[in-house]
Amino acid sequence: MSALDNLKKKKQEFIINDKEFLHSLNDLAKKINKASDKAKNEAEVVSAFDVNFVPFVKDLLDIDFTPNKEESIDTVKYQSEGRKNKKGRIDSRFGSVIIEFKHKSKFKNKVDIDSATEQTLGYLHALNRDEPGQYVGIVTDGLNRKILMNNQGEVTISSLEKFNGDILQKICSLFFLMEKKALSPENLVYDFCNPEDSISNSLISSLLNTIENSITGKTQMLFNEWKELFKLAHDDKSKQTAIIERKKSLESVCAHPLNTNDEEYKVLYALQTSYAIIIKIIAFKVISKVYRGENKKFSSLINYDSEASRLHLSDLEDGAIFRDYGIGNLLEGDFFSWYCASEQWNDGVFEQVKKVINVLTEYEDRDLFNEGCQVNDLFKDLYMGIIPDKVRHSLGEFYTPPWLADNLITEASKLSNTVNWTSLDPCCGSGTFITTLINKVLERQHPSKEEKLKDVLSSVQGLDLNPLAVLSARINYFINISHLIEEGDEIEIPIYLGDSSYVPEKISIGNIDCLKYEINTLRGSLKILLPLSAVKDPIRFSKTMTTIEQHIKNLDSKEIYDSLCGLCSSDDLSKEIKTSLQELSEQFVDLEKQDWNGIWARIVTNFLTTANLGKFDLIVGNPPWIDWKNLPAGYRDRVKKLCVDRHLFSGDNMVGGINLNICALISNVAADNWLKDDGILSFLMPQNIVFQQTYEGFRNFETTNGRLYLQQLFDWAKSGHPFKPVQMKFSTYFFSKKAINYKKGIPLYHYNKKPKTPSLEHYKTTSSYSVVEPVFNIVKGVAGNVHKNNTAFSYAENTSKLKGFSKISGVSYYDGREGVEFFPQELFLWKFIKNVGKKAEFENYQGNKSKYKVPLQSIISETKFLHPLIKGINIEPFSIKEIEYYSPFPYEFGSRKPLVISELTKESPLLAKYFTKNKSVLEQQTDYNDRIIGKNNLSEFYALARVGVYSYGEYFVCFRDNTKWQAAVVSNIETPWGESKRPVFQNHAVSISQREDGSYITESEAHFICSIINAPIVKEYMEKSSDSRSFKIRPPINIPVYNDSNPNHKQLSKLSIRCHQLRQKGDSIDNELNDIDALVRAL
């Protein structure tokens, strides 16, 4: 573009945003109104527009506005009888904008308006069909108008409003924008993450160089506190692969080896800071557009020198620019503002920031058209483009597809009794659910822009613990409502930094209702005790805490104290409260003296505000799916009491009673603090929550305000992995206080992806679920409780099936035992090669994905302590597949302790030598395994987890604990070296060998148990009562103690023996299974 073209563009942009221009357009609109009101037909309405508006645009804006008239187009209309082709003519088209005119007599009632809208939509669909893109349609009678948009198939429609200067200004903006870049996720990724010339990479490099080579004390403080918040895993052996991949990704960013944990943190800090800088500058560009005449300020940033740029960015980071315009809680100072401090700023950072500004001058403030525009998460793709996927995944960051959020919100709102609902996303991330919620509120009818803005701000709120996510969500929120903001409006962006699992505690101090909270810093804890009256008005509280920031910088504890007292009701200022406020004031000053402040007052503001958000009709979102054992130790300790108090643990330590997923706690806390009595809580959470023993307490869903019940369930297990590459099965849960009898079942919907339909990757940016719905086959069923002694759910096709499951469910007299943890497999799994005299030769197992790189070895050993190994995959119905591996099991019969090394050396010297040779690897047992083995039994470095008296016996019933429910009876197995040896079972192969009194089961008893486990009704029940990744090792089925005098018991035992014989010959067992099924149903 030439310099002359640039000047022309600047002139056009200035005119379009000038207040006088809008006044002129209002006058022009009145002329069109008057002429249209008198018009005798549609042609005169068109003439009123062309005579008044077209020459005005050409003369004043120097835009060659010559629209195509009566353009012929083939439209497609879908009716009940099928598809119908139809010819149409567009009244007026200019590029991607069409205007359809109607006479007022054809635009006066709902039927007329809907017909005109459908006609215009048909034109937009046809244009998008022929050349996919973004098209805008305006349908008007010169007195009123509607705006329609088709964005590559996704449609949004505005309400009917007056034809005035605003619509003419929007049309002018559209003509201008046709040569401007749309502020879209695709364009942002292209401009900032282009691998050939990545602006974000250059910015990251400059920031990292600053952190690594010239970090200041204040930056070090912000970095350390940020690091404390993120707590990357470095030593977790269960996540070793992910940790290695994350490190490699970070090394590719910085282009040099990372030798320490701190170096990894610094690269991640630079990555997140660069992303934060880009989206904050975008926010400034948008606000420059909102306040007419200020756009010049953004374009002039290009000409700022280094110090002027730093001062401007410092004001931007501090939020002063936005607060001056009446916008609070948008940019309020955070962990990522360090780069523009006077002592930290440098020419390298300046040059890279200038490049960011230069690129953004080519963008319009919003995508094509503000009103009626599809609201979306602008920054999700940019974030994924800047932060490597291995890094994001190691942090547990997987974004919800917008269409999935739309599905959840749509269904949750249907269950709500409130049309104009209010909503909260307590784990809002960058804002996928927030933007979907905003879009739905914008679709409501409002008398004015002012009322629409108020409705959005009061109806959609969010919070998150991740400061970068909060920043993204706030700016997303602001940009998506910016078209509703007028000069003079004062608003607070209702997205808060807070912990949804640890909300400030409400306590009473001498009859004064207070909030108690503690925020840990590396310089000590900020202990906060404030009367509830202090945060009663969130906007006043926020503004006062902003003022307090300046008092903190002035080291003026008295002013801080006075300001805090000013927030409180005079009746609440007791001696104890005043003392608490004084201590907090002094803590703020003390942190400032240590150069350890700048963010804490605002963090306090956000965290305390979360306790006073009020109650909502809808609580929706996708909380983090993090198992208890994977939480940072400090955080786990802090919330443990909450889980105990809320009865969320199952109470069964042996079956994962303390392995709760954090999303369960967040659900409980969110419902307790923010859900209205008739509200709906709907979250995306792991499927196993309805099945596993771990969630026994959570499924009761007791809160201080009453119990919640699961109303319906959407199961996405076979939907095609919307969170790809994550393949964890999940469901949409809908809870409310409406009492439900789970024995009768609740509605269950399986969303199964149809074969030969596009991958869900194709829809990753699609906002509307209705666009994606055709790829799913939705199968209805029921989910309910069938077991008397637990709260777990079972799936069934119908209520009749559910009743059938309840008849065979119950308590097993026999307990299953998990297999041995042979760890690492590369040392304990041996494949037989040949006999060598009285010894034998083996090769050790080689796993492609193993983190232990144990080389392939030729192992010669005595066979005394070698046993056939049964893995889960060896177990089939009434059959054991051929044994592939043998395992050293250095235990005497009945012992939980292995032989000590001196005894093992005597009994099996070659095996003892083998263990000693590999001692360093064997000693890398996880803490988890050590706890299972127990201190008393951890007598040698080769001790194995899950060895007990149950590991010995003559007959075993073994079954799989995952994937397939099937069982077999096994006893001694012939080995290739000529011995008959008792098998050992690896984890995932569960075995039953004992009765309740510890005595071992007989052969007949084993076959009786095996028949029941393999019964078709039991198989169906177990598979419909688990996520298939983990069947219960204590089967929740009725297995009575074997009675040799009971003919049904004896018959079941004989049928199992018969089935084993038939399977060995390869014959069918269908008839026997039918007999087994009938007997089991009759037990």
N, C-alpha and C positions, 0 to 999 in steps of 0.2 A: 504494500500500500504506500502511495507517494505521500510526501509531506503535505501536499494540497488536499489529498483525500483525508488525511488525519485531521487537518484543520476543519474540513467540512463536517466530519463526524463529531468533533468536539462542539462545533456550533450547533448541530442538530441536537446533541445530547443536552446541551445547556438550555436550549429553547424548550425542549420537551419537559424538562424538570423545573422550568421557571413558573412562579406563581401567576405572573401576568398572563402567561400562555394558557394556564388552566382557566383563568377568568374569561379569556377570549373564547375558549372552547365551550364554556358554559353558555355564553351568549349565542354562540353558533348552534348549540344543541336546542336552545329555546326557539330559534328560527325553524329548525327541522321539526321540532314538536308542533309548532303552530301550523306549518305547511302540511304535515302528515295528518293532523287532526281534521284539516279541511279537505284532504285528498279524497277523491271520488273512487279511486281504484288503486291497485298495487303499483301500477306504472307511475302514478303521481307521487307515491311514497319514495320510490327509487329516485325520481327526479329531484325531490326535496333534498335528498342526501347528496346526489351528484352536483347539483347547482351550488349548494352551500359549502360542502366539505372538500370536494375534490380540488377546486382551484385554491382553496385556503392551504391545503397541504403542499401543493406544488409550489406556490409562491413563497410561503414562509419557511418551509423546511427544505426546499429545493429537492424534493423527492419526486421522481417521475412516477406518479401514481396513475397508472392506466390499467385498471382492472379488466380482466376478461369478462365479457358479458354473455349470459345464456350459454355457458359451456356445457356441452352434452356429456353425460356420464352414465355408465351402466351401474345400477345399484342392485343390491340383493336384499330381499325382505324374507324373513323367516316367519312363516305362519304355522298354524296348527296342522295344516295339511301338508306342510313341507316347504321346500325352498322355492322362491318365486323371483325370477329375474324381472327387472323393471328399468325402463329408460327414465332418466331424469335430466333436468337442466339447472345448473347452478346460476343464480341471479348475478352474483358478482364474485370474482375470485382474483386475489392478488397473491401469488406465491402459495404459501401454506395457509392463507387466511381466506375464508369464504364468508360472504354476507348474504343471508336469505331474507328477503323483504316480504312482509305481509300487510294487507290492508287491515285497519283496526277492527273491521267487522269479522275478520278471519283470525283474530288474535285476542278475543275478548273473554273466553271462558276456558276451563281446564281442558275440555275435549279439543278445542282449537289449538291451544298452546302445546298440548302433548303431541298432536298430529304434526305441527310445524317442527317441533323438536325432533320427532322420529324421522321426518323427512331430511332434516339437516344432518342428523346422525348417519343416515344412510349415505349421504354424500361423503362425509368424513371417513366412514368405513371403506367406501369404494376407493377414495384417494389413497388410504393407507394400504389397501390390498394391492393396488398397482405399484406403489412405491412407498414401502414402510417408512414411517417417520412420525413427526409431530404436526398435527393439524388443528387449527382453531376455527370454530364456526360461531357466527353471531346471527341470531334470528331476532328480527325486530319489526315493529310496525311504526317506528319513529317516535313512539311514546313510551314503550316499555321494551325490554330486551332480555334475552338469556344468552349465556356464553357456554359453549361446549368445547371440549378438548378430547382428541383421540391421540394418545401417545403410544404408538406402535400396538394398537389394539386395546389399550386400557382407556376407559372413558370416564370423564368427570363432567358434571353438569352443574352450573350455578343456579341459584334461585332466580325468580323473575324480579327484576328491579327496573327503576326508572331509567329512561334513555336521557343521559345528561352529559356534562362535560367530562366526567370520569371515563365513560365508555369511549369517547372520542380520543381522549388522551391515551387510553390503552391501545386503541387501533394505531395511533401514531407510533407508540412504543413498539408495537409489533413490526411495523414497517422498518423501523430503525434497527430492531433486534435481528432482522433477517441477515444482517451482515455482522452481527455480534456473536460471540461464543455464548452458548447457553451454559448456565451454571448447573452442570449435570455431573453425576458420578463418573460417567464415561470420559468426559472432557478433563476432569480433574486428574483422573488416573493417567490419561494420555500425556498431559502436560507435565505432571510432576513425577511420574514413575516410568517414563520412556527409557528403556534400557540403553538406548544409543546416546542419550544426552539427559541423564536424570538430574533434574534440579534438586529433588529431595536428597539424592545421594551426595551431591556437592555440599548441600547444607549440613547434612549429617557429618560429613568428613570435617568440615570447619568447626562444628560444635564439639566433636570428639577430640580434635586437636587441642581445643581450648581446655577441655576437661582434663585431658591427659598431661598437658604441659604447663598450664598456667592457672590452675583452679584457685579461687580465692576462698577465704574462710567462710563467707556467707554462702557461696555456691556449695562448698563442702557440707555445710549444715543441711541445706535443702536436699543435696544428694544423699546424705546419710539417712535423713528422715524418710525420704522416698524409698530408699533401699530397705529400710526396716519394714515399710508397708508391704513391699512386694515379696520379700523373702523367697527368692528362687530356691528350688531344691537342687542340691549339689551332691549329696551323699546317699540319697534314697536308692538302694539297690534295685527296688522294684521298678524304678523309672529310669534305669541307667541308659537304656537306648535313647529315650527321649532327651535326656540330659546331654548325651554326646551329640545328638543331631542338632540340638539348640546351640551348643557351643560352636559347631562347624558353621552354622548359619551366621552367627554373630561374627565369626572370623572372616567370613566372606564379605561382610559389610565393611569391616575395618581394614581388611587386606593385610593382616598380620596375626601371628599366633597370640592366643590369650592364655597366659600362664597362671593367672590367679582368678579366684571368684570375683574379686573387686573389679578386675578388668572387664569381665563379662557384664557386670552391672553398669559400668560406664558406657559401654556400647549401647546397651538397651536404653539408658537414660538419654543419650544423644538421639537415638531413634525416636523416642517418645517426645522429646523436646521439639524436634524438627516438625513432627506431625502437628504438635500443639501450635507452633508458630504459624504454620500455613492456615489452619482453620481459624485462628484468631484474626489474622489479616483479612480473611474472607468475611468474617463477621463485621469488621470495620467497613469493608466495602459496601456491605448491605446497609448498614446504618447510615452511611453517607448518602445512599440513595433514598432511604426513608425520609430523611429530613432534607427537603428540597433545597437545592442550591449548595448543599454540602458535598456533592459529588466531586466538585472541583478539588476539594481537599485530598481525595484519594489519588486522583491523577497527578496532583502536584507532588505527592510523596516521591515520585521518581526523581525529582530535581533537588530533594533534600540532601545536604551533606551528611557526613557520618554522625556528628553530634546531634543535629536536628532530628535525624532518623531515630537515634537512640532515645532522645527525650520523648518523641512521639510514641515509640513502642513502649516506653516505660509507663506513660499515661494509659496506653491501651492495656498493658498487662495488669495494671493496678485497677482497671475498671473505671477510672475517672471519666474517660470519654463517654462511656455508656451511662454512667450515673448522671452526668451533666445533662443528658437527654432524657432522664427519667427512667432508665432501664437498669434495674437492680438485679443482683445475683446472676449476672452473665459472666463477666470476667472479674474476678475478685481477688486476684493474686493467688498463685499456686506454686507447686513444686517446679514448674517449668518456666518461670520468669527470670531465672538467674542470668541469662545471656545478655540482658540489656542493662544490668547494673553498671554504673560508671567505671568501676574498677575491673569489670570482667569483659566489657565490650571491646571488640577489636576490628581491624579493617577486614579480616577474612570473613567474619560473621556479617559485617555490614554489606559486603559485596554480594553474599549469597542471599541475604534477606531482600536486597534490592532486586535481585532476579525474580524472586517470588512476587514482589509487587508489580514488576514489569509485566509478567505473564497475566496477572489478575486484572490489569487495566483493560485487557482485551475481552473481559467477561462482562455480561450483564449481571445485575444483582440477583436475578432469579430466572428460572428456566422459562423462557418465552413469555409467559403470561401468569400474573400472580393470582388473580381471581379464578377459582375453579380449578386451579392447577393441582395435579395429584401430589399430595404431600409425600415425601420419601426421606429416607436416611441418606443424606448427601455424602457422608464421610466414611461409610462402612468400607466401600471399595478402595478409597484412598488409604485408609488405615491398613487394609490387607495388602495394598501395594507397597507401603513403606515398611511395615513390620513383617519380616519373613514368616512364612507359615509355620515352620518348625518352632519358632520362638512363640508365636501366638498359641499354638497347640500345647506347648509345655506349660503355658500359663493357664490352660483350661479355657481358652477363648475360642468359642465356636458360635458364629452368628446365626440367629434365627432367620430363615427366609421370610420376607415380608408377607407372602401369601399365607404362610402358616400362622403368623401373628393375626392376620385378618380373619382366618378361620376361627381361631380361639375367641377373639373379641366379639365377632358376630354371634357365635353360639352362646357366649356368656351373657351378652346383652339380651338375647332371646329369653334366657332363664330369669333375667331380672324383671321385676315388676315396674321398674322406672324407665320411662321413655327418655327423659333428659338426664341420664345417669352421670354420676361423677366417678372418676377412676384414678387408680394409683398403680404404677409399676414399681415395686420396691427393689427391683434389681434391674434397672432400666438399661444398663450398658450404654451403647452409643445412641440408642433411641429408636430401635425398630418398632417396638410396641408403642412408644410415645408418638411417633409420627403417624402410625396407623390410627391411634385413638384421636389425634388431632384431626385427621382427615374425616373421621366419622362425625365429629362435632361440627366441622365446617359444613357438612351436608345437611345439618338441621336448618330449619327456617328461622331467620332472625330479622327483626325490623330494621336493623342498621349495622354498619361495620363495628360501631362501638359495642353494641350488644353481643355481636359475634365474638369479638375479642374477649370480652368479659366472660363469656360462656366457655371459651377454650381454656382460659387461665384458671377458672374455677373447676373445670371438669377434668383436666388432664394434669396429673402431677407424677413425679418420679424421684427416686433416689438410688444411689449406688455407692459402694465403698471404694471403687477405683477412681481416683481423681481425673485420670485421662478420659475415662468413660463419661464421667459427669460433665467434663468440659465439652465433649462431643455432643452429648445429649442437649446441653443448654444451647449451644450454637445452632444445632439442628432445629430445636424448638423455636428459637428466635427467628431464624431465617424463614421457617414455614408459617410464621404468623406476621412477618414483617409487612405484608401488604395490607394488614388491618390496622397498623399503628399510624397514628397521626401525630403531628407535632403537638407537644404539650401533654401527651399521654404519659402517665407514670405507671409503670408495670414492674412486677417482680417475676423473673423466670422461675417457675415452681419446680425446679430440679435441684435436689439437695445432695450434698456429700453426707452419707450416713450409712450405718450398719444395720441392715434389716434383721439381723439375728441378735442384735445387742442394742436395744433402744434404751435411751435414758430412763432410769427407774423413777417412777412416781412414788414419793414417800410423804409422810406427814411429819413436820417438825413443829411441835407445840400448836397443833390445829392449823398450821399453815401448809397448804399443798405445795410441794416442791418437786423439782427435778434434780436427780443426783446422777452424776456421770463422771467417768475418769478417762482422760486421754493420755496415753503414754507417749512421752518424748524421750529422746536419748539423754536429755538433761533432767529427767525426772517426770513425775506425773502431774498433769493439770487436774486437780480435784475440784469439781464444779458442783456447787449447791446453790440453785437459784429458785426463788418462788415461781410458781407456775404463772403468776400474773405478769412476770417479766417477758414471757414469750407469747402472751395472749394475742398480741397483734404482730404477726410475723414481719410485716413490712417495717413497722416502727422499730422492732427489735433489730432487724438487719441494718437499718440506717444508723441506729445508735451504735451498734458494734463497729460500723465503718468509721464513725467519729472517734470511737475509742482507739482505733488503729493509730490515729495521729497522736493521741495522748500517750500511747505506748512509745511511739518514736520520740516524744518529748520527755520520756521517763517520768511522767507525771501521774503517780499512783493516786493522788487525791482526785484529779479530774476523772480518772478511770472509775474510781469508787463512786464519785458523785453521779456519773452517767449511769452506772449499774443500778444505783439506788433509785434514780429517776425512772427507770423502767418498771420498778416494782410498785405495787399498791402500798400506800403508806401504812396500811394495817398489817402488811406482811414484814415490815422492817423491825423484827425482833432483834434482841441482842445477838442471838446465835446466827441469824441471817446476816446481820451487819458484819459480824466477825468473818463469816465465810466470804462475803463480797470483798472485804479488805484483803483477805489472804489471796484471793484470785487476782486482785489488782496488783498486788506485790509480786505474784508469780509472773504475770505478764511483763512487768518491768524488769524483773530479774532475768528472764529469758532474753529480753532486748539487750541488757547489759552484756550478756554473753554472746551477743551477735547471733542469737538463736531464735529470732522471731520473724515477723513479716507475714505469717500465715495463720497463726494459732487463733487469733480473735475471730477470723472468718470461719475457721474449721469449727470452733465452738458454736458459732452462729448456726451453721448448717446442722451439726449433730443435735443440738437442742431443739431446733425447729422441727426435726422429725418426730419428736414426742408430742407435738401439738398440731399435726397436720389435719386432724379431724377424722371423721368417718366417711367411708366411700361406698358407693353402690357396687362397684366392680374393683377387685384387686386382681390384676392379670400380669403375666410375664413368664419368663424362663429363668428361674433362679439357678445358681451354679450347682452342678451335679458333682460334688466332691465328697468322697467317703471320709468318714471320721478319722481313719488312720492316716489319711493324706493331708489333713489340716496342719498348719504350723502349730508346734507344741504349745506355744504361749496362747494362741487364739483358742486352741482346743480346751486348755485349762480354764479360760475365761468363760466359755459358754457351757461348760459341762454342768455347772449348777443349774443353769436354765433348763437343760435337757432333763435333768433329774426332777426338778420342780414341776415340769410340765408332763412328766411320766412318758417321755418319748422313747426311752430305751426299752428293749424287750425284757431285760432282766435276766437273760440267759447268756452267760458269758461264753458258753461252749458253742453256741450257734450264731455268733455275731451280734450279741445283745448290745455291744458298745461299738458297732460299726455302722452307726446311723449316717445317712447322707445329709449334708448340711441343708439341702433343700427342704427336708422335713421340718427342721427347726425354723427356717425362714417362713414356711407356710403357717406354722403355729403362731409365731410372733406377729406376723403380718395380720392374721385374722384377729388376734387378740387386741392389737393396738388400733387397727385402721378399718376394720370391716363393720358396716352397719348390720343391725340385727337381721334385716331382710336382704343383705347383700350376697353377692356371688364371688367366691375366690376361685380363679381358674389359672392353673399353672401347667407348663410342660415339665414333666418329671419322668425319671426312669420307670419303665414298666414294672420292674421287680418290686416296687413299693406295695403293690396290691398282693404280692405273693409271699415275700420273704419274711421269716421269723423276726429279723432285725426291726421291722416296722410294726411289730405287734402293738406297741404302745401308741405310735403315731396314728394308726388306723382308727383308734378310738376318738381322736381329734378333740380332746378336751381343752377348752380355754377357760379363762376366768369369767367369760361372759356366756358360757354354755357350750354345748357340743355342736360340731359341724358334721354333716353327713355327705358322703359322696353321692351326687345326684345322677351323673352319667359319666361315661368314659369313652374316649376316642383312642383306639389302639393303632399306632402307626408302625408296628413291627415289620409289616410287609409292604411298606409304602414306597420303598426305593431309596431309603437313606437320605432324608432331607438335610441332615447335618454332615453329609459326606465330607471328609473321609471317616468321621466317627460313625460307627455302625451299632452303637448301643441302642437297644430297643427302648422306646419311650411312648408315653401316652399323654393325652390332654385330660386333666382332672378338673372336674367341676364340683365344688363344694358349696353348701349353704347350711343354714340351721333348720331347714325343713326336715323333719324326722322321717327316716326311711327304714323299713324292715328289710335288712339285707338278705334275710332267708328267702324272701320272695324275688330278689334280684333287682338290678337296676339296668337301664338301657346301656348296651355296649355296641359300639360301631367300629368295625375293622376297616381301615382304609388300606386296601390292597391295590398295588400298582398293576394296571393292566399290561399284558405283554404287548410288545411291538409299539409302545407309545414312547414319546421323547423322554430322555433322561431328565430328572428333576434339575440338573444343572442348567438346562435350557430355560428354566423359570426362576433362576436365582434372584433376578431383579424384579420379578412380577409382584405387584402389590396386591392384586385382587385374587382371592381364592377361587372365585368363579371361573377365572381363566384357566386355572390348573385342574379344577374338578374333573373334567373329562378323562384325565389319565387314571383316575381311581375307580375301582369297583368297591362300593361301600356295602359291607355285609353286616346285617344287624344280628345281634345276639343278646345274651344277658350275662351279667356278672353278679355273683352273690356269695354269701357265706353258707357253706354246707357242713362245716365242722363245728362241733359243740364247744370245743376247748380253745379255739383261737379265732382271730379276726381276719385271717387270710381269705382272699377271694378266689373263686374258681370261675372260669369262663364256661359257657355252655351255649348250644345253639338255641335253646328255648328253656322255659321254666320246667318242662317235663324232664329234660335231661338233668337239670339242676337238682331236682328231687331225687333222681336216680343216683347222682353222686352222693347225696346226703346219706343214702342207705348203706353205702360201702365205706364211707369215711368213718374215722374213729381213731382209736389208739392202738398202736402195735405193741404187743407184749414183748417183741424183739427189737432191740436197738441196732441200727446200722453203725458201722465204724468207718471213718474216712481212712483211705489208704495211706501208706507211708510216704513221707516227703523225701524221696531220693534226690538229694541236692548236693552238688549239681549232677544232672543226668549224665553229663559227659564222663563222669567218673564212676557212676553206679550202675549204668546200664551196659551190659556186656552181651555181645553176639558170639555164639559158639562157632569155633572154626574147626577144631579137631581134637582128638584125644592125644595126650602126650604121656604115655605110660599110665601111672596112677593119677596124673594131673590132666589138665585140659588147657587148650589155648583159646583165647577170646580176643575180640576187638571191641574197643569202647565206642559207644554211640557218638555220632557227630550231628549236632543240630545247626542248621543253617542260620537261624535267628538267635542263637545263644549269645549271651554276653560273655560267657566263659570260653575262651579259645583254648581248649584242651586238645592237644594234637592227637591224631589217630595213633593208637598204641597197640602193639601185640603183647597180650598179657597172658602169662602162664601162671596158673594158680592151682592150689589144692581146691577140692570141690566140697569140703566139709561144710563150709558156711555159704555155699552158693545155692540159690533157690530160683525156681521158675518165677518170672515176673508177669503178673496179670495187670495189664493196663485197661483203662476204660474201653478203648477201641477193640480189645480182645473179647469183650462180653457181648454175646448175642442171645436172643431168646432161646433158653434151654440148650445153650451151646457155648463152648469156649473155643475161639479161633486158635490156630496153631501158635504156640509160644515162639516169640521172636527174640526175647531178651531174658538174660539171667542176671541176678543181682547179688552182690556180696551182702550178707546179713549177719554181722559178727555178734550174734546174741545166743546165749544158751536158752533152751526151751523154757518159756514162761517168764523170762526176765525182761524188765524195761530198760536195764542198763546194758551197754555193750561190754564185751570182755575188755579188760584193761590191756594195754599194749603188750605188757610182759606175758600175759596168758595167751593172747592172740599169737604172739611170736612162737610160743611153744606149740600151739595147736595148728597154726597155719602160717608158717614163717613167710611164705611168698606173698600172701595177702597182707600181712602186717607190713612187709617191706613196701608194698604198693601204696598203702595208706600213708606211710611215712614219707614216701617220695612225693606225694601230692598234698602234703599237710597244709601248705600255704593256701591252696585253693579251698580245701575243705574247711579251713578256719574262717572263710568268708561267709559263714552261716549268717542269715539275717537275724536281727533281734527278735523278729516275729517267730522264727523257728526255735530260737533259744528259749523263748517263753513257753512254747508248746512242749518242748522236751522237759523243761523244768530243771532247776538247779540240782536236785538230787540225782537226776538221771543223766546230766551232762558231764559224765565222768571221763569221756574221751573225745578228741576232736572229730572223730568219725561217727559220733552219736547221731541217731536218726530221729526225726520228729514223727509223732503219731505211731509209736510202738507201745503195745500194751499186752495184757494177758489175752485179749481178744485176737492178737496176731497169731495165736497158736490154737490148735485144735485139729480134728480129723476131717470135719465136713464144714464147708462154707457155702452160704448163699451170697453170691456177689451180684451187684447191679451198678449201673452207671449213675453218676450224680449230675450228668449234663447231657444235652443233645438228644439222646434216645433213652426212653424208659424200657429197660429189658434186663432180665436176670437169668442166672444159670447156677447150677450146683456144681461144686468142684471139690475134689479131695486131692490126694497125692497125685503127682504128675510124673510120668516117666521122662527121664532126662537122656540126652544123647550120650552121656558117659555111663549110662547103665544103672543109675540109682532112681528110686521112686522118692520124690521130694515134695514136701509141703510147699505150696505156692506162697508168695508174698504179693501184696496188692499195692500198686502205686496210687498216689492221690488221684481222685476222680473214679477210682474203682472202690466202691463201698462194699463192705462185707459184713455178714451176720454169722457169728459163730457161737454165741452164748445165749443162755436164758437169763432172766432177771437175777437169779441167784448166783450167776457166774459160772455155772456148769455148762459144759459144751453140748451143742445140739447133736442129735442122732441123724443118720442118713434119711430115715423116713420123715423126720421133722424138717430137715432141710428142704426136701422135695415138696412138702406141704406148704412151706413158706414161699417157695419158688413159684408154685402154681398160682397162689394168690397175687403175687407181684406181677406175674405175666398175664393175668386175666385181662381180656380186652377192655372191660369196664374200668378196671384199675388203671390200665395204661392210658386210657382217654382222660380219666380224672386227673392223674398226675401231670400229664402234658398240658391240660387246661388249667392247672393250678400252679404253674411255674413259668418262668421266662425261658425255659429250656437250657439256659446256661448253668442253672444250679437247681437240681432237684433236691428236696429235703432228704437228708441222710437218715432221719427218723420218719419213715413214711407215715403220713397222717391217714392211714387206712386201718380198717378193722382186721387185725391179724391176731386171733386168739391164741392162747397157749395150745400146743398140739396135744390132742387126746387120742391115743391109739384105740380107744374104745368107741370113738365117734366114727360112724361109717362114712360120713361126708369128708371128714379129715383124712381118713385112710384112702378114700377114693381120689381126693385131690393129690395126695402123695403119689399114688400109683399113676395118675395121669401125667404128672411131671416126669416120672421115670420113663414112661412111654414116650413122651415128647422128646426127651434127651436121646432115646434110642432112634426115633424116627429122624431127628435132625442129623444124627451121625451118619445115617444112610442117605440123607438128602431127600427124604420123603416129606410130603405135606403133613402139617399138624392142624389144619383148619377144623376138622371134626372134634379133635381133642380140645381145642381152644373154646369151641362152643360149649362143650360139656363143662369145662372149667368155669366159664363165665356164669353158667346157670347155678353151679354150686356156690360160687363166691357171692352171688347176689342173695343166696338163701342163707348165708352164714348168720 
